[in-house]
C-alpha cells in the first residue's frame, strides 16, 4: 500500500517543475504547516530553486503555484515569502483518505519500501548479571517499537538479544554467588571488592544449594562450570520473563560463547590481519583503529595475559551478522557506550560493512521521580528499581508510552505518579480513553441499528465543521507520519501523533453530538470516528501498547 499524501504531492511538484526546470531538483522538504492559516503542508522548494536558477524565489514559487493549483488534491496553493509554497488539502482528498483507512485498516499505513529485505534490531542485550532495570526498559520499548515500525515498511525484521556470557564480569558474578553459598553454609566470608552485591544473588545461591547438595565439599574451581551455567540460566530466565511481561519477544538469543565455540573470533582476527589492521605491541594484540578513522586511538583486542577484550568479541559478532546477510543492522546501546561507537564503526568498516548498513542508536538515562522527588539508583550494589517493579506499579502500557515519549538521545524523567493517574493529564490514559470512548459510541450506535454503515450510504459531504476537517487531515497524513518515523527510527514521533489525534477527537466530541436525530449526519460522523479509532489502534499497535475498548 502507498497512501502517502506527501509522496503524491512530491510527484506533482516534480512534474510541474520539470516544465521550467529540466535538471534534477535539489532535495526538498514537505512539512506540516506550523499554523492553520499557512495551510496543511508546505515546501521550501522555491527558495532552493532560486539559488539554482538565478531567478527570485517569488518567480519560481508563482510558476509552481500556477501549475499545482490545477491538481484535485488541493483546495488552494499559495506562495509565501520568502520562498515557500503552502498547500491546503481538498475536501475530496480528505474524504478519500477516510474511506481508505476504513477499508484497509492497518494496511493503510503499510509500504513496500523494504521489499522483504532482512533487517536486524539488536536491543537490550543486558549482561546476565542481574535483573533488568528501568534503563533496560527504555531500550526494550525503543527496540521493539522500531522493529514494529520497520515491519510496516515491509522489511523482514529479526529481533536479537546478545548475551555476554564470557569474560571477567561473569567470573566476578559467579565468584559473588559462590561467596553467598559459603555464607549460607555458615562461613564468615566477605564478598570480593569488585563483586556483585545485589540481594537477588542470595536467592540464586539458595536455589543452587537445593539443586546441588555437596557444595561444602567442592572448591570454586571444581564447581565453576556448573555454577556459571546455573547462574546465567537463572538470571536469563528472569530477564526473559520480564521482557515477556513487557510484550517483547526475540527471534534469537545469541550467546557470546558461540563465537568462541565456532572459531569465529579467530576468523575475524585473521580477516583483519590479512588487511594489515592488526599488530602486536607490549605483548598485546592491537587493532589499527587510527588507520580506519583518523584521530581514533588504536584499541587492544587481546591483552598480554591472553584474554580477549569485549571489543574483539564484538568485531567477531558483527562479522557474524554481516555473513547472515542483513540489509541493515541496528544496535541500540545505553549512553555509557557512546565512546564505544567510533571504534565499532571503524571495525565494521574494516570487515566490510557498507556505510549505511550499521546504525547505532544511543539512548539516554531514565530518571524516576515520585511526587517531584528523584528516586536514587546505583548499579552493582544492587540498589536499583527493576523493570519488574516498574511494571508492577504502572503497568506495561504506561511504561512503554512514557519510555517512547521522547527521542532516544534525550534524557527522560519518568514520573511514576503521573503514569498511574486515570486523568487526561496522563498522556497514555488520554489516548486510550479516546479509543475507549469511540468504542462506547460505536456500541451505542449498534444498539440503535446504525452499524454496520455501508460506505455507499454515508454522505461525507456533511462533515463540514473545522473539527471534522482536522480529524480527517490527521487521518490523511497518518501514513506519512508512520513512514517518516519508521525511516528515521524515531518512534517518539508516533506517541506525539497519537496525542494529537486524541486531542482533536476529544475537542470534536465536546462540540458535536455523534448520534443525533439527523440520521445521515449520524452515519457520517460514525464513519469519521471509526477512522479515528483505527488510526489510534494502529499507532498504539506499532508502539506495542493496547487500545482498550472499555475503561
C-alpha positions in Angstrom: 0.0 0.0 0.0 1.1 3.6 -0.6 -1.3 6.2 0.8 1.4 8.8 1.3 0.0 12.3 0.7 3.5 13.8 0.7 4.7 11.4 -2.0 1.7 12.3 -4.1 2.5 16.0 -3.7 6.2 15.4 -4.4 5.3 13.7 -7.7 3.1 16.6 -8.7 5.9 19.0 -7.8 8.5 17.1 -9.9 6.1 17.0 -12.9 5.3 20.7 -12.6 9.0 21.8 -12.0 10.1 19.8 -15.0 8.3 22.2 -17.3 10.6 25.1 -16.5 13.4 23.5 -14.5 14.5 20.4 -16.6 17.6 19.5 -14.5 17.3 17.4 -11.4 15.6 19.0 -8.4 17.6 19.6 -5.2 16.4 17.7 -2.2 13.4 19.5 -0.7 11.1 19.0 2.3 7.4 18.8 2.6 6.5 19.7 6.2 3.3 20.0 8.2 2.4 23.7 8.4 3.0 25.2 11.8 -0.1 27.4 11.7 -3.5 26.6 10.3 -3.6 29.8 8.2 -0.5 28.5 6.4 -2.4 25.5 5.1 -1.9 21.8 5.8 1.6 21.3 4.3 4.4 23.5 3.0 7.6 23.2 1.0 10.8 25.3 0.7 11.4 24.4 -2.9 11.1 27.9 -4.4 13.8 29.1 -2.1 16.1 26.2 -3.1 15.4 26.6 -6.9 16.2 30.3 -6.7 19.8 29.5 -5.9 20.0 27.0 -8.7 18.4 29.1 -11.5 19.3 32.7 -10.7 15.6 33.6 -10.6 13.9 35.0 -7.5 12.1 32.6 -5.1 8.9 34.5 -5.9 9.2 33.8 -9.6 10.0 30.2 -9.0 7.2 29.9 -6.4 4.5 31.5 -8.5 5.4 29.4 -11.5 4.9 26.2 -9.4 1.7 27.6 -7.8 0.1 28.2 -11.2 0.7 24.6 -12.2 0.0 22.9 -8.9 -3.3 24.7 -8.4 -4.9 22.6 -11.1 -4.4 19.3 -9.1 -7.6 18.0 -7.4 -5.7 17.0 -4.2 -5.5 20.8 -3.3 -8.3 23.2 -2.5 -5.7 26.0 -2.5 -2.0 26.5 -3.2 -0.3 29.8 -2.1 3.2 31.3 -2.5 4.5 32.6 0.8 7.6 34.9 1.1 10.5 34.5 1.3 10.3 31.2 -0.6 7.6 28.7 0.4 4.6 27.1 -1.1 1.6 26.4 1.2 -0.8 23.6 0.4 -4.4 23.3 1.5 -5.7 19.7 1.0 -9.0 19.4 -0.7 -12.1 18.0 0.9 -12.2 15.3 -1.7 -8.7 14.1 -0.8 -9.6 14.1 2.9 -12.7 12.1 2.3 -10.9 9.6 0.1 -8.3 9.1 2.8 -11.1 8.5 5.4 -12.6 5.8 3.1 -9.2 4.2 2.6 -8.5 3.8 6.3 -11.9 2.3 6.9 -11.4 -0.2 4.0 -7.7 -1.0 4.6 -7.5 -0.9 8.4 -3.8 -1.3 9.5 -2.8 -1.8 5.9 -3.5 1.9 5.4 0.0 2.6 6.8 1.9 -0.2 5.1 4.5 0.5 2.5 6.6 -1.7 0.2 9.9 0.2 0.6 11.6 -2.7 2.4 10.9 -5.3 -0.3 11.3 -8.1 2.3 14.9 -7.3 2.8 16.2 -8.6 6.2 17.0 -6.1 8.9 18.2 -7.0 12.4 17.4 -5.0 15.5 19.6 -5.9 18.5 18.5 -4.3 21.7 18.6 -4.6 25.5 21.4 -7.2 25.4 22.0 -6.6 29.1 24.8 -8.6 30.7 23.3 -11.6 32.5 24.5 -10.4 35.9 21.2 -9.3 37.4 17.6 -8.2 36.8 16.7 -5.7 34.2 16.4 -2.1 35.4 14.4 0.8 34.1 17.1 1.8 31.6 16.8 -1.6 30.0 13.1 -1.0 29.9 13.6 2.1 27.7 15.9 0.1 25.4 13.2 -2.7 25.2 10.4 -0.3 24.3 12.6 1.5 21.8 13.9 -1.6 20.1 10.5 -3.3 19.9 8.8 -0.2 18.5 11.5 0.3 15.9 11.2 -3.3 14.9 7.4 -2.9 14.6 7.7 0.2 12.5 10.2 -1.3 10.1 7.8 -4.2 9.6 5.3 -1.6 8.4 7.8 -0.6 5.7 7.9 -4.3 4.5 11.3 -5.1 5.9 11.8 -8.6 7.2 12.8 -7.8 10.8 14.7 -10.0 13.2 14.9 -9.1 16.9 18.1 -10.3 18.6 19.4 -10.3 22.2 23.2 -10.7 22.5 24.2 -12.5 25.7 27.6 -11.6 27.1 28.3 -15.0 28.9 32.1 -14.9 28.7 34.7 -12.8 30.4 35.7 -11.1 33.7 32.2 -9.9 34.6 30.9 -13.5 34.5 33.8 -14.6 36.7 33.0 -11.8 39.2 29.3 -12.8 39.2 30.0 -16.5 39.8 32.5 -15.7 42.5 29.9 -13.5 44.2 27.3 -16.2 44.2 29.9 -18.7 45.5 30.6 -16.4 48.4 26.8 -16.2 49.1 26.7 -20.0 49.1 29.5 -20.2 51.6 27.8 -17.6 53.8 24.6 -19.7 53.7 26.7 -22.6 54.9 27.8 -20.6 57.9 31.2 -19.4 56.8 32.4 -15.9 57.8 33.4 -14.7 54.4 33.1 -11.3 52.7 32.1 -10.5 49.1 35.0 -9.6 46.8 35.6 -5.8 46.4 34.7 -6.0 42.7 31.8 -8.4 43.3 28.1 -8.1 42.8 26.2 -7.2 45.9 22.5 -7.4 44.9 20.2 -9.3 47.3 18.9 -11.3 44.3 22.2 -13.3 44.4 21.2 -14.8 47.8 18.1 -16.4 46.2 20.2 -17.8 43.4 22.7 -19.2 45.9 19.8 -20.9 47.8 18.4 -22.4 44.6 21.8 -23.8 43.6 22.3 -25.3 47.1 18.9 -27.0 46.8 19.9 -28.4 43.4 23.5 -29.4 44.4 23.8 -31.0 47.8 27.6 -31.3 48.1 28.6 -27.7 47.8 30.6 -27.9 51.1 33.0 -30.4 49.6 33.6 -28.6 46.3 36.0 -25.8 45.5 35.1 -22.9 43.3 37.4 -24.2 40.6 35.6 -27.6 40.6 32.1 -26.2 40.7 32.7 -23.1 38.4 31.4 -24.6 35.1 28.1 -25.9 36.6 27.6 -22.9 38.9 28.3 -20.5 36.0 25.7 -22.3 33.8 23.2 -22.3 36.6 23.6 -18.6 37.5 23.4 -17.4 33.9 20.4 -19.6 33.2 18.6 -18.4 36.3 19.2 -14.7 35.5 18.4 -15.1 31.8 15.2 -16.9 32.7 14.1 -13.9 34.8 15.1 -11.5 32.1 13.0 -13.4 29.6 10.1 -13.4 31.9 10.3 -9.6 32.5 10.6 -9.0 28.7 7.7 -11.3 28.1 5.6 -9.3 30.6 6.7 -6.2 28.8 5.4 -7.6 25.5 8.9 -8.0 24.0 9.9 -11.3 22.3 13.1 -12.2 20.4 13.7 -14.2 17.3 17.1 -15.2 18.5 19.2 -15.2 21.7 22.9 -15.1 20.5 25.4 -16.2 23.1 28.9 -14.7 23.1 30.3 -18.2 23.8 29.1 -19.3 20.3 31.8 -17.0 18.8 34.5 -18.9 20.7 33.0 -22.4 20.2 32.6 -21.9 16.4 36.1 -20.4 16.0 34.5 -17.1 14.7 36.8 -14.9 16.8 39.9 -16.4 15.2 38.3 -16.0 11.8 37.6 -12.3 12.4 41.1 -11.6 13.6 42.6 -13.5 10.7 40.5 -11.4 8.4 41.8 -8.2 9.9 45.3 -9.4 9.9 45.2 -10.1 6.2 44.1 -6.4 5.8 47.1 -5.3 7.8 44.9 -3.8 10.6 46.4 -5.8 13.5 49.7 -5.5 15.2 51.5 -6.6 18.4 52.8 -4.2 21.0 53.9 -4.8 24.6 52.7 -8.4 24.4 49.2 -7.4 23.4 47.3 -7.6 20.1 46.0 -4.2 18.8 43.5 -3.1 16.2 44.6 -0.1 14.0 41.5 2.0 14.6 43.5 5.0 13.5 44.0 3.5 10.1 40.3 3.4 9.5 39.1 6.5 11.3 41.5 9.4 11.6 42.1 10.6 15.1 40.8 7.5 16.8 43.2 5.6 19.2 44.2 2.1 18.4 42.5 -0.5 20.7 43.5 -3.7 22.4 42.0 -6.9 21.1 44.0 -9.4 23.2 45.6 -8.5 26.5 49.1 -9.7 27.3 47.6 -12.2 29.8 46.0 -13.9 26.8 42.4 -12.7 27.5 40.4 -11.3 24.6 38.6 -8.0 25.1 34.9 -7.3 24.5 36.0 -5.3 21.5 37.4 -8.4 19.9 34.2 -10.4 20.6 32.1 -7.5 19.2 34.1 -7.5 16.0 33.5 -11.2 15.5 29.8 -10.8 16.4 29.4 -8.1 13.8 31.2 -10.1 11.2 28.7 -12.9 12.0 25.8 -10.5 11.5 27.3 -9.4 8.2 27.6 -13.0 7.0 24.0 -13.6 7.8 23.1 -11.2 5.0 21.2 -8.4 6.8 20.4 -5.4 4.7 20.8 -3.3 7.8 21.9 -3.9 11.3 20.6 -1.6 14.1 22.3 -1.7 17.5 20.6 0.0 20.5 23.0 0.9 23.3 22.9 2.8 26.5 24.6 6.2 27.0 27.5 4.6 28.8 28.6 3.1 25.4 28.7 6.3 23.5 32.5 6.4 23.5 32.5 2.9 22.0 30.7 3.9 18.8 33.6 5.2 16.8 35.7 2.1 17.3 32.9 -0.4 16.5 32.1 1.7 13.4 35.8 1.6 12.4 35.8 -2.2 12.9 32.6 -2.6 10.9 34.0 -0.6 8.0 37.2 -2.7 8.1 35.3 -6.0 7.9 33.2 -4.9 5.0 30.0 -3.1 6.2 28.7 -0.6 3.7 28.5 2.9 5.1 24.7 2.9 5.9 24.5 -0.8 6.8 25.2 -0.3 10.5 23.1 2.1 12.6 23.9 2.6 16.3 21.3 4.3 18.4 22.3 5.7 21.8 19.6 6.1 24.4 20.0 8.4 27.4 19.3 7.7 31.0 16.0 7.5 32.7 15.4 9.3 36.0 12.5 8.0 38.1 10.5 10.5 40.1 7.8 10.2 42.7 6.0 13.3 43.8 8.6 15.5 42.2 11.4 13.8 44.0 14.1 11.8 42.3 14.5 8.1 43.2 18.1 7.3 43.5 19.6 4.1 41.9 23.1 2.6 41.5 24.4 -0.4 39.6 26.5 -3.3 41.1 25.5 -2.6 44.7 22.0 -3.8 43.8 20.2 -0.6 44.7 18.1 -0.1 41.6 14.5 -0.1 40.5 14.0 -3.2 38.4 11.8 -3.3 35.3 9.6 -5.8 37.1 8.9 -3.4 39.9 8.1 -0.6 37.5 5.7 -2.9 35.6 4.0 -3.9 38.8 3.5 -0.3 39.7 2.4 1.4 36.5 1.8 -1.4 34.0 3.1 -2.2 30.6 1.2 0.4 28.6 2.1 3.4 30.7 5.7 2.3 30.9 6.1 1.8 27.1 4.3 5.1 26.3 6.4 7.1 28.8 9.7 5.4 27.5 8.7 6.3 23.9 7.5 9.8 24.6 10.9 11.4 24.0 13.7 10.9 21.4 16.3 8.3 22.4 19.0 10.9 22.7 17.0 13.0 25.2 17.2 12.4 29.0 13.9 11.0 30.2 12.2 12.0 33.5 9.7 9.3 34.3 7.0 10.4 36.8 5.6 7.3 38.5 2.6 9.2 40.0 1.6 10.7 36.7 1.9 7.3 34.9 -0.7 5.9 37.3 -3.2 8.7 37.1 -6.6 8.0 35.4 -6.9 11.6 34.2 -6.3 13.5 30.9 -3.1 14.7 32.5 -1.6 11.2 31.9 -0.9 11.0 28.1 -1.3 7.3 27.7 -4.7 7.4 29.6 -5.7 10.4 27.4 -5.0 8.4 24.2 -6.5 5.1 25.4 -9.6 6.9 26.7 -10.2 8.4 23.2 -10.2 4.9 21.7 -12.4 3.5 24.5 -14.8 6.5 24.2 -15.1 5.9 20.4 -15.8 2.2 21.1 -18.5 3.1 23.5 -20.2 5.4 21.0 -20.0 2.7 18.3 -21.6 0.1 20.7 -24.4 2.6 21.4 -24.8 3.2 17.7 -25.0 -0.5 17.0 -27.8 -0.9 19.7 -29.7 1.8 17.8 -29.2 0.0 14.5 -26.7 2.3 12.9 -23.9 -0.2 12.4 -22.8 -1.6 10.1 -22.8 1.6 7.9 -22.0 0.7 4.2 -19.8 3.3 2.5 -22.4 4.0 -0.2 -24.9 5.1 2.4 -22.6 7.6 4.1 -22.7 11.2 2.9 -19.2 12.5 3.9 -20.1 15.9 2.4 -21.9 16.5 5.7 -18.6 16.6 7.6 -18.2 20.4 7.2 -17.0 21.6 10.6 -13.4 22.7 11.3 -13.2 19.9 14.0 -14.2 17.2 11.5 -11.8 18.5 8.9 -8.9 18.5 11.5 -9.6 14.8 12.2 -9.7 13.9 8.5 -6.5 15.8 7.9 -4.8 13.9 10.7 -6.0 10.6 9.2 -4.9 11.7 5.7 -1.3 12.4 6.9 -1.0 9.3 9.1 0.7 7.1 6.5 3.4 9.8 6.1 3.8 10.1 9.8 4.4 6.3 10.1 6.7 6.2 7.1 8.9 9.1 8.3 9.1 7.9 11.9 10.0 4.4 10.7 12.7 5.5 8.3 14.1 7.9 11.0 14.0 5.1 13.6 12.3 7.6 15.9 9.0 6.1 17.4 8.6 9.1 19.7 7.0 11.0 16.8 4.2 8.4 16.9 3.4 9.0 20.6 3.1 12.7 19.8 0.8 12.0 16.8 -1.3 9.7 18.9 -1.8 12.5 21.4 -2.6 14.9 18.6 -5.3 12.6 17.2 -6.7 12.0 20.7 -6.8 15.8 21.4 -8.5 16.5 18.2 -11.1 13.8 18.9 -11.8 14.9 22.4 -12.3 18.5 21.2 -14.6 17.4 18.4 -16.6 15.3 20.9 -17.1 18.4 23.2 -18.6 20.4 20.3 -20.6 17.9 18.3 -23.1 15.1 19.0 -22.2 11.9 17.1 -25.5 10.1 17.4 -28.4 12.6 16.8 -31.8 12.7 15.2 -30.2 13.5 11.9 -29.6 10.0 10.6 -27.4 11.0 7.7 -25.2 13.2 9.8 -25.0 10.4 12.4 -23.8 7.9 9.8 -21.2 10.4 8.5 -19.8 11.1 12.0 -19.8 7.4 12.9 -17.8 6.7 9.8 -15.4 9.5 10.8 -14.8 8.3 14.4 -14.3 4.7 13.2 -11.5 6.1 11.0 -10.1 7.8 14.1 -10.4 4.6 16.1 -8.5 2.6 13.5 -5.8 5.3 13.4 -5.3 5.3 17.2 -5.3 1.5 17.3 -2.7 1.3 14.5 -0.3 3.7 16.2 -0.7 2.1 19.5 0.0 -1.3 17.9 3.3 -0.1 16.5 4.3 1.2 19.9 3.3 -2.1 21.5 0.6 -0.5 23.6 -3.0 -1.8 23.9 -6.0 0.2 22.7 -8.8 -0.9 25.2 -12.4 -0.9 24.2 -13.6 -0.1 27.7 -12.0 1.9 30.5 
